[in-house]
Amino acid sequence: MRKRINLELRNRAPEEVTELVLDKYLCVSGETEGPNDTFKELEFLSMVNGALSSLAQPPSLNKLQKLALSDNVIFGDLEVLAEKCPNLTFLNLSGNKIKDLSTIEGGSARS
């Protein structure tokens, strides 16, 4: 994944990047292997169709507003997104194996 991120940086420092597209890159471990805490200005991140199964340890991305994670195999660990990405306004989780969205809603599921 590091090689792919370096390619997508296009000679920019991580702290200068506002958008990052890492679609169709297979996550070997199944866990988030994408950008780290040095991407302080990141507002949009796309990791579509990459065999990502867990969001258990995402980086702190305080400026992230849009996160596209569709067509992975994510099934849980969503509660950390509110803490690690406090400005998130758009989240695409379509095509994943999520059964319970109550963790995204702060623990109070609505009928």
N, C-alpha and C positions, 0 to 999 in steps of 0.2 A: 504494500500500500504506500509506503514512503516514496517509492519511485514514481508512482502515479501522482501523488500530491506534488512532488517536485516538478513534474511535467506540467501540471495544471497551474502552478505558480507563475510560470512564464517569466522567470527572472525577477519576480517581485518578492519582497520579504513577507512572511506570513502575516505580520501585523498590518500590512497594507491591503490585504485581500478582503473584499466585501462579498464576493460570490465564489462558490467552489462547487464544481460538478464532478462527482466521482461515481457516476452511474456505471452499472454493469461490471464493477470490480468485485470479484469474489472475495469475501472476508473468510480467510482460512479458519480462524478460530471461532467465527460466528459472532464475535463481540465487536464493538465499535473500534475500528482501527483507523478512523479518519483523522481529521484535524485535531490538534491538541490546544492547550490553553494559550498558545502564542498567537492564535488567530483572533486577536482582540476586536477587530473591526468587522468580522464576518456577520453578514446579515441574511444570507441565503446559502443553504447547504442542501445538495441533492445527492442521495446515496440510494438510488433506485436500482432494483434488480441485482442485488449483490450478495445474496445468501446471508444477510445479517439476521441473527436470531435474538440478540439481546442488546439492550441499552443500559445495562447494569452500571457501567462506569464511563458515561460520556464526559467530555471536557466541559469546563465552564465557559460558555459562550454567551456572555451577557448582552451582546447586541444582536444576537440571532433572532430574526423575525419570522423567517420561512424555512421549514424543514420538510423535505420530500423524502420519504422512506418507503414508498409503495413497492409492491412486488418483491418483498423480502420474506423471511419466515419468522418475523418477530411475534412473540406470543405473550410477552409481559415486560416487567421492569420499566413501566412507563412513568411511574411516580417521580423519578429523578429528573424528568424533563422540566418540571415546574421550578425546581431548585436550581438546576444548572443552566437553564435557558429562560430567565424570567421575562423576557420581552417577546417570547414566541407568540405570534398571532395566527400563523397558518401551519398546520401539521397534516401531511398526507400520509396516512397509514393504510390506504386501500391495498388489497391483495395480500394481506398478512394473516397470521393465524390468531389474532387477538379475539378472545372470547368475552372479556369483561372490560368495559371502558370506565368503570367506576374509579379507577386509580387516576385517570386523567382529570376527572371531575372533582378531585380533592377528596375522594373517598365517599361521596354521597351520590349514589346512582339515582337517576331520575327515571320514572316509568313513562 
